[in-house]
Amino acid sequence: MKLIKRLFGKKDNSGESIAQDKLPEWLELISRQISEKIEKDTSSLYPKIEKALRKIKDSTTELEKSKPEGRFHLKMVKVASSNRDNMAKQVRMLLENITIPREKNIKSIAAFHGNATQTMGVCLENMMKSYQYTKLVYLEESKNVIADVNSLGRLLNEFIEPINSKKQVLDALDKAQELVSLIRKINLDIGQMERSIIENEKKIVSLKKEAADKQEAQNLLYESETWKQYTMSGDELILLEIDADKKLSEINNLISPLNKVINRLKQLSDSGRLVLKPEDRDALNLCLSCPVDVPPGFFIELQKIVESGILNLPKTDKILPQIQLALSSLGNKKKEYYAIIKDIEIKKDEISKMKIIKDEKDLKEVLSTLQDKVIASEKELETSRKQLDSFKSEIDSKKHELQDYVFVIDSKKKIS
C-alpha cells in the first residue's frame, strides 16, 4: 500500500496522474499483481489436470485389456482391435506431450496450455477416426476414453480462462512496457542529437572564424608591396609576350607574300625535277612550318632560282623585291624576336622565384578547404535538426500511444 501511495499519491475523482519516470515501476506493479492473481487462480487446477491425465491413462489401460463381449464377426473384431490399439497409441502420445510445468508464471501457463491444446487437438482428431470402428466392439471402454479426454479439454479451457479474461490488459501491459523502453531509447537519441547539434554549431562558428582570419590574411597579401611587385611583373610579362607575337607576325609577313614561290619550289623539289642542297631543302620546309627559324641566307639561293626562270613564274619583277626585303630584314627581326624571348624567360624565372606566389596559393587552398568544411558542416547540422524534429515528433506519437494502453490498464490513470 505504501508503494502504491508513493507511486500514485492521493486519490482524485477526476483521474490519477503518474509521472513518466514512475511509469515503469507502476507497470511492473500492475503486471505482478495480475500475474499473482492468475497464478493463484490456476494453481488449484494443476492437481485436477494431473488427476485427469491419470484417469485418461487408467481408462486407456482398461480399453487395452478389454475383451469382446457378445457375438461379433471375426473380421469386425480384428478391425475394432486394430483401431483400439491406434486409440491407445494416440493417448500415450497425448500423455507424453503434456507435462505440468515447474514454473507457474503467466508465460509458462500460456505455453503449457498452448502445447496441451494443440497436442490434444491432433490426438483427438486421430482418435475419433479410430473410435468409429473401436466402439463397434468396445463401446463402453472407448466411450470412457473419449469422455476422459474431453474432460481434460474442459479443464484446459477453465485453466486458461484467468488469462483470457485479462488478455486485453496483459497485451496492453506488454505494449506499454515496450513503448516505455522505446521512449527511453528515443530520449537518449534526442539527448545525443542535441549534444551533436551544439558541437556542430560550435564547430561551424570556429570554422567561419578561421575562414575569416584567412580571408583577412589574403586581403592583406593582395594589398602588400610584394604582391604589387608580382602583379607588375606579370603585366610586364604580358607586354613582352605581346611584343614577341608582334615581332613573329612581322617575320611571317616578310615570308608569307612568297608562299606561291615557295610552294612551287617545293613541288619541283619533291618531284625531283629540281635538286636542292640539304640545308636549302630544310630552309624551304621551315618557310612553311616555322618562318622565324629560316636562315636569311636561304633567300640568296631563292633569288638565284627565281632569276633562273626554272620556276616559270610570271611577274618576277614583283617577286624579286620581296625576296630582297626578306633577305635584308629577316636577320634583324629574328635578333629582335629572340631578344624578346630571352627577356620573357628572364621575367618568368624572376616571377617563379617570388615566394608570394606560393603564399597566395597556400592561402587559397586553405580558404577553399575551410569554406567546403563550413558547407558540409551546415548540411550536417540541417540534417541533424531535421532528425531531431523527427525524434520529437515520434516521441510525441509514442506517448499518445502509451497513454492509450495505460487507459486500457486503468481508465483513470493519466501520464503527466
C-alpha positions as CSV (number, residue, x, y, z in Angstrom):
1,M,0.0,0.0,0.0
2,K,2.8,2.4,0.8
3,L,4.4,1.7,-2.6
4,I,1.0,2.4,-4.3
5,K,0.6,5.7,-2.4
6,R,4.2,6.7,-3.2
7,L,3.6,6.0,-6.9
8,F,0.1,7.5,-7.4
9,G,-0.3,9.9,-4.5
10,K,-3.6,11.0,-3.2
11,K,-6.7,9.7,-5.0
12,D,-8.5,12.2,-7.2
13,N,-12.0,11.7,-8.6
14,S,-11.0,13.5,-11.8
15,G,-8.4,10.9,-12.5
16,E,-5.0,10.0,-11.1
17,S,-1.8,11.2,-12.8
18,I,1.5,9.4,-12.9
19,A,4.9,10.8,-13.9
20,Q,6.6,9.3,-16.9
21,D,9.6,8.3,-14.8
22,K,7.3,6.4,-12.4
23,L,5.5,4.5,-15.2
24,P,7.9,1.5,-15.4
25,E,7.6,0.8,-11.7
26,W,3.8,1.1,-11.9
27,L,3.5,-1.1,-14.9
28,E,5.7,-3.7,-13.2
29,L,3.5,-3.5,-10.1
30,I,0.3,-4.0,-12.1
31,S,1.9,-6.8,-14.0
32,R,3.0,-8.5,-10.8
33,Q,-0.5,-8.1,-9.2
34,I,-2.2,-9.7,-12.2
35,S,0.4,-12.4,-12.5
36,E,-0.1,-13.3,-8.8
37,K,-3.8,-13.4,-9.2
38,I,-3.7,-15.6,-12.3
39,E,-1.1,-17.9,-10.8
40,K,-3.4,-18.2,-7.7
41,D,-6.5,-18.9,-9.8
42,T,-4.7,-21.6,-12.0
43,S,-2.7,-23.2,-9.2
44,S,-5.8,-25.2,-7.9
45,L,-6.3,-26.6,-11.4
46,Y,-2.9,-28.3,-11.7
47,P,-3.9,-31.2,-9.4
48,K,-7.2,-31.6,-11.3
49,I,-5.3,-31.8,-14.6
50,E,-2.9,-34.3,-13.2
51,K,-5.8,-36.3,-11.9
52,A,-7.5,-36.1,-15.3
53,L,-4.3,-37.3,-17.0
54,R,-4.1,-40.3,-14.6
55,K,-7.8,-41.1,-15.3
56,I,-7.1,-41.0,-19.1
57,K,-4.2,-43.3,-18.6
58,D,-6.4,-45.7,-16.5
59,S,-9.3,-45.7,-18.9
60,T,-6.9,-46.4,-21.8
61,T,-5.4,-49.3,-19.9
62,E,-8.9,-50.7,-19.4
63,L,-9.6,-50.3,-23.1
64,E,-6.5,-52.2,-24.0
65,K,-7.3,-55.0,-21.6
66,S,-11.0,-55.3,-22.5
67,K,-12.3,-58.4,-24.2
68,P,-15.1,-58.6,-26.8
69,E,-18.5,-59.3,-25.1
70,G,-21.1,-60.8,-27.3
71,R,-21.1,-62.4,-30.7
72,F,-19.1,-60.4,-33.4
73,H,-17.7,-61.4,-36.7
74,L,-14.0,-62.2,-36.5
75,K,-13.2,-59.6,-39.1
76,M,-15.1,-56.9,-37.1
77,V,-13.1,-57.9,-34.0
78,K,-9.8,-57.6,-35.9
79,V,-10.7,-54.1,-37.3
80,A,-12.0,-52.9,-33.9
81,S,-8.9,-54.2,-32.0
82,S,-6.6,-52.6,-34.6
83,N,-8.3,-49.3,-34.2
84,R,-8.4,-49.7,-30.4
85,D,-4.6,-50.1,-30.5
86,N,-4.4,-46.9,-32.5
87,M,-6.6,-45.0,-30.0
88,A,-4.3,-46.2,-27.2
89,K,-1.2,-45.1,-29.2
90,Q,-2.7,-41.6,-29.7
91,V,-3.5,-41.4,-25.9
92,R,0.1,-42.3,-25.0
93,M,1.4,-39.6,-27.3
94,L,-1.0,-37.2,-25.6
95,L,0.2,-38.2,-22.1
96,E,3.8,-38.0,-23.2
97,N,3.5,-34.4,-24.6
98,I,1.5,-32.9,-21.7
99,T,3.9,-32.2,-18.8
100,I,3.0,-29.9,-15.9
101,P,5.4,-27.0,-15.9
102,R,7.7,-26.3,-13.0
103,E,7.4,-22.6,-13.4
104,K,3.9,-21.3,-12.7
105,N,4.2,-17.8,-14.2
106,I,1.9,-16.4,-17.0
107,K,4.3,-17.3,-19.8
108,S,4.6,-20.9,-18.6
109,I,0.9,-21.1,-18.1
110,A,0.2,-19.9,-21.7
111,A,2.9,-22.1,-23.1
112,F,1.6,-25.1,-21.3
113,H,-1.9,-24.5,-22.4
114,G,-0.9,-23.9,-26.0
115,N,1.1,-27.1,-26.2
116,A,-1.5,-29.1,-24.4
117,T,-4.5,-28.0,-26.5
118,Q,-2.5,-28.4,-29.8
119,T,-1.4,-31.9,-28.8
120,M,-4.9,-32.8,-27.6
121,G,-6.5,-31.5,-30.8
122,V,-4.2,-33.6,-33.0
123,C,-4.6,-36.7,-30.9
124,L,-8.3,-36.3,-30.5
125,E,-8.8,-35.9,-34.3
126,N,-6.9,-39.2,-34.9
127,M,-8.6,-40.9,-32.0
128,M,-12.1,-40.1,-33.3
129,K,-11.3,-41.8,-36.6
130,S,-10.3,-45.0,-34.8
131,Y,-13.2,-44.6,-32.3
132,Q,-15.8,-45.1,-35.1
133,Y,-14.6,-48.6,-35.5
134,T,-13.5,-49.4,-31.9
135,K,-16.9,-48.6,-30.4
136,L,-18.5,-51.3,-32.5
137,V,-16.9,-53.9,-30.2
138,Y,-15.5,-52.0,-27.2
139,L,-18.3,-49.4,-26.8
140,E,-18.1,-48.5,-23.1
141,E,-14.4,-48.7,-22.7
142,S,-13.7,-46.5,-25.8
143,K,-16.5,-44.0,-24.7
144,N,-14.8,-43.7,-21.4
145,V,-11.5,-42.8,-23.0
146,I,-13.1,-40.1,-25.2
147,A,-15.1,-38.8,-22.2
148,D,-11.9,-38.5,-20.1
149,V,-10.0,-36.7,-22.9
150,N,-12.9,-34.3,-23.4
151,S,-13.0,-33.8,-19.6
152,L,-9.3,-32.8,-19.8
153,G,-10.2,-30.3,-22.6
154,R,-12.8,-28.7,-20.4
155,L,-10.2,-28.4,-17.6
156,L,-7.7,-26.8,-20.0
157,N,-10.4,-24.2,-21.1
158,E,-11.1,-23.5,-17.4
159,F,-7.3,-23.3,-16.8
160,I,-6.7,-20.6,-19.5
161,E,-9.8,-18.5,-18.6
162,P,-8.0,-16.3,-16.0
163,I,-5.5,-15.3,-18.7
164,N,-8.2,-14.8,-21.4
165,S,-10.2,-12.7,-19.0
166,K,-7.2,-10.4,-18.6
167,K,-5.9,-10.7,-22.2
168,Q,-6.6,-7.2,-23.2
169,V,-4.9,-5.8,-20.1
170,L,-2.0,-8.2,-20.4
171,D,-1.5,-7.2,-24.0
172,A,-1.7,-3.6,-23.1
173,L,0.9,-4.1,-20.3
174,D,3.3,-5.8,-22.8
175,K,2.8,-3.0,-25.4
176,A,3.1,-0.3,-22.7
177,Q,6.4,-1.8,-21.4
178,E,7.8,-2.0,-24.9
179,L,6.8,1.7,-25.5
180,V,8.4,2.8,-22.2
181,S,11.7,1.2,-23.4
182,L,11.3,2.7,-26.9
183,I,10.6,6.2,-25.5
184,R,13.6,5.9,-23.2
185,K,15.8,5.0,-26.2
186,I,14.3,7.9,-28.2
187,N,15.0,10.2,-25.4
188,L,18.6,9.0,-25.3
189,D,18.8,9.6,-29.1
190,I,17.4,13.1,-28.6
191,G,20.0,13.9,-25.9
192,Q,22.8,12.6,-28.1
193,M,21.5,14.5,-31.2
194,E,21.1,17.8,-29.2
195,R,24.7,17.4,-28.0
196,S,25.8,16.7,-31.5
197,I,24.0,19.8,-32.8
198,I,25.6,22.0,-30.1
199,E,29.1,20.6,-31.0
200,N,28.4,21.2,-34.7
201,E,27.2,24.7,-34.1
202,K,30.4,25.5,-32.2
203,K,32.5,23.8,-34.9
204,I,30.8,26.0,-37.6
205,V,31.5,29.2,-35.6
206,S,35.1,28.1,-35.2
207,L,35.5,27.3,-38.9
208,K,33.9,30.6,-40.0
209,K,36.2,32.5,-37.7
210,E,39.2,30.6,-39.1
211,A,38.0,31.3,-42.7
212,A,37.5,35.0,-41.9
213,D,41.1,35.1,-40.5
214,K,42.4,33.5,-43.7
215,Q,40.3,35.9,-45.8
216,E,41.8,38.8,-43.9
217,A,45.3,37.4,-44.4
218,Q,44.6,37.0,-48.2
219,N,43.3,40.6,-48.4
220,L,46.5,41.9,-46.6
221,L,48.6,39.8,-49.0
222,Y,46.9,41.4,-52.0
223,E,47.5,44.9,-50.5
224,S,51.2,44.2,-49.9
225,E,54.1,45.8,-51.8
226,T,55.3,42.3,-52.7
227,W,52.0,41.4,-54.4
228,K,52.1,44.7,-56.3
229,Q,55.6,43.9,-57.5
230,Y,54.3,40.4,-58.5
231,T,51.4,41.8,-60.5
232,M,53.6,44.4,-62.1
233,S,56.0,41.7,-63.2
234,G,53.0,39.8,-64.5
235,D,51.9,42.8,-66.5
236,E,55.4,43.2,-67.9
237,L,55.5,39.6,-68.9
238,I,52.2,40.1,-70.8
239,L,53.6,43.1,-72.6
240,L,56.7,41.1,-73.6
241,E,54.6,38.3,-74.9
242,I,52.6,40.8,-76.9
243,D,55.8,42.2,-78.4
244,A,57.0,38.7,-79.2
245,D,53.8,38.0,-81.0
246,K,54.0,41.2,-83.0
247,K,57.6,40.5,-84.0
248,L,56.6,37.0,-85.0
249,S,53.8,38.4,-87.1
250,E,56.3,40.8,-88.8
251,I,58.5,37.9,-89.7
252,N,55.6,36.0,-91.1
253,N,54.6,39.0,-93.1
254,L,58.0,39.0,-94.7
255,I,57.8,35.5,-95.8
256,S,54.0,34.9,-96.5
257,P,54.0,37.0,-99.7
258,L,56.5,34.5,-101.1
259,N,54.3,31.4,-100.3
260,K,53.4,30.9,-104.0
261,V,57.1,30.9,-105.0
262,I,58.0,28.6,-102.0
263,N,55.2,26.1,-102.8
264,R,56.2,26.0,-106.5
265,L,59.8,25.4,-105.4
266,K,58.7,22.6,-103.0
267,Q,56.7,20.9,-105.8
268,L,59.8,20.8,-108.0
269,S,62.0,19.6,-105.2
270,D,59.6,16.9,-104.0
271,S,59.2,15.6,-107.6
272,G,62.9,15.5,-108.2
273,R,62.9,17.9,-111.1
274,L,65.0,20.4,-109.1
275,V,67.6,19.2,-106.7
276,L,68.3,21.4,-103.7
277,K,71.2,21.3,-101.3
278,P,70.1,19.7,-97.9
279,E,70.4,22.9,-96.0
280,D,68.3,24.7,-98.6
281,R,65.7,22.0,-98.6
282,D,65.5,22.3,-94.8
283,A,65.1,26.1,-95.0
284,L,62.4,25.6,-97.6
285,N,60.4,23.4,-95.2
286,L,60.9,26.0,-92.4
287,C,59.4,28.7,-94.5
288,L,56.1,26.8,-94.4
289,S,56.3,25.4,-90.9
290,C,58.3,27.9,-88.7
291,P,59.3,31.1,-90.6
292,V,61.2,32.5,-87.6
293,D,63.8,29.8,-87.9
294,V,64.5,30.3,-91.6
295,P,68.2,31.3,-92.1
296,P,68.3,34.7,-94.0
297,G,70.9,33.2,-96.4
298,F,68.3,30.9,-97.9
299,F,66.8,33.9,-99.7
300,I,70.1,34.4,-101.7
301,E,69.6,30.9,-103.1
302,L,65.9,31.6,-103.7
303,Q,66.7,34.8,-105.6
304,K,69.0,32.9,-107.9
305,I,66.4,30.2,-108.6
306,V,63.7,32.8,-109.4
307,E,66.1,34.7,-111.7
308,S,67.0,31.5,-113.5
309,G,63.4,31.2,-114.7
310,I,63.1,27.5,-113.8
311,L,60.0,28.1,-111.7
312,N,58.2,29.6,-114.7
313,L,56.7,32.3,-112.6
314,P,55.0,35.4,-114.1
315,K,55.8,38.9,-112.8
316,T,59.2,38.1,-111.3
317,D,59.8,41.8,-111.1
318,K,57.4,41.9,-108.2
319,I,58.7,38.8,-106.5
320,L,62.4,39.7,-106.5
321,P,61.9,42.9,-104.5
322,Q,60.0,40.9,-101.8
323,I,62.9,38.4,-101.7
324,Q,65.4,41.2,-101.3
325,L,63.2,42.7,-98.5
326,A,63.2,39.3,-96.6
327,L,66.9,38.9,-97.1
328,S,67.7,42.4,-95.7
329,S,65.2,42.4,-92.9
330,L,64.8,38.9,-91.6
331,G,68.1,38.8,-89.7
332,N,67.4,41.9,-87.6
333,K,63.9,40.9,-86.9
334,K,65.0,37.4,-85.8
335,K,67.5,39.0,-83.4
336,E,64.8,41.3,-82.0
337,Y,62.4,38.4,-81.6
338,Y,64.9,36.2,-79.8
339,A,66.0,39.1,-77.6
340,I,62.3,39.5,-76.5
341,I,62.1,35.7,-75.9
342,K,65.1,35.9,-73.7
343,D,63.6,38.7,-71.8
344,I,60.4,36.6,-71.4
345,E,62.4,33.7,-70.0
346,I,64.2,36.0,-67.5
347,K,60.9,37.5,-66.4
348,K,59.3,34.1,-66.0
349,D,62.3,32.9,-63.9
350,E,62.1,36.1,-61.8
351,I,58.3,35.5,-61.2
352,S,58.7,31.8,-60.4
353,K,61.2,32.7,-57.6
354,M,58.7,35.0,-55.9
355,K,57.7,33.4,-52.6
356,I,54.4,35.3,-52.6
357,I,53.0,33.0,-55.3
358,K,53.2,30.0,-53.0
359,D,51.9,32.0,-50.1
360,E,48.9,33.1,-52.2
361,K,48.3,29.5,-53.4
362,D,48.5,28.1,-49.9
363,L,46.1,30.7,-48.6
364,K,43.6,30.0,-51.4
365,E,43.8,26.2,-50.8
366,V,43.3,26.6,-47.0
367,L,40.4,29.1,-47.5
368,S,38.7,26.8,-50.0
369,T,39.1,23.8,-47.7
370,L,37.6,25.8,-44.8
371,Q,34.7,27.0,-46.9
372,D,34.0,23.4,-48.0
373,K,34.1,22.3,-44.4
374,V,31.6,25.0,-43.4
375,I,29.2,24.0,-46.2
376,A,29.5,20.3,-45.2
377,S,29.0,21.1,-41.5
378,E,26.0,23.3,-42.2
379,K,24.4,20.5,-44.3
380,E,25.1,18.0,-41.5
381,L,23.6,20.5,-39.0
382,E,20.5,20.8,-41.1
383,T,20.2,17.0,-41.3
384,S,20.6,16.7,-37.6
385,R,18.0,19.3,-36.8
386,K,15.5,17.5,-39.1
387,Q,16.4,14.2,-37.4
388,L,15.9,15.9,-34.0
389,D,12.4,17.2,-35.1
390,S,11.6,13.7,-36.3
391,F,12.6,12.1,-33.0
392,K,10.5,14.7,-31.1
393,S,7.5,14.0,-33.4
394,E,8.0,10.3,-32.9
395,I,8.2,10.5,-29.1
396,D,5.0,12.6,-29.0
397,S,3.3,9.9,-31.1
398,K,4.6,7.1,-28.9
399,K,3.5,9.0,-25.7
400,H,-0.1,9.3,-27.1
401,E,0.0,5.6,-28.0
402,L,1.4,4.8,-24.5
403,Q,-1.5,6.7,-22.9
404,D,-4.0,4.6,-24.9
405,Y,-2.5,1.4,-23.4
406,V,-2.4,2.9,-19.9
407,F,-6.1,3.7,-20.3
408,V,-6.8,0.0,-21.1
409,I,-4.9,-0.9,-18.0
410,D,-6.5,1.7,-15.8
411,S,-9.0,4.1,-17.3
412,K,-8.5,6.6,-14.5
413,K,-4.8,6.8,-15.0
414,K,-3.1,9.7,-16.9
415,I,0.5,10.2,-17.7
416,S,1.8,13.6,-16.5
